[in-house]
Amino acid sequence: MPAKKEYLSGPWKRFSKLMAALIGAYITTMLFHVALAKVSMPNETPVVLSGSYTGFVVWVGLMVMVYFIKKAWHAWLLFFMISFFSGLIIFI
């Protein structure tokens, strides 16, 4: 029995969610970890080393979270806001 057409997503929505999961989550994760390194310690070496491990976990968590959000632009907006505030911390 095929699924109802109203529950199926279009190709652009699937593509946008895939790009948000792969690229958006990666950029957000890296910016967040750099901001965390800048805030937590003046010497970033220990945070950068541990960030390579925790970064993967956070990235996978954000990738999964994208598919729990109904609309793709909500995921992009969330990633933009996290990246924006992380960028403010980094560059100010």
Helices and strands as residue ranges (DSSP letters): G 5-7, H 11-19, I 20-24, H 25-40, H 45-68, H 72-91
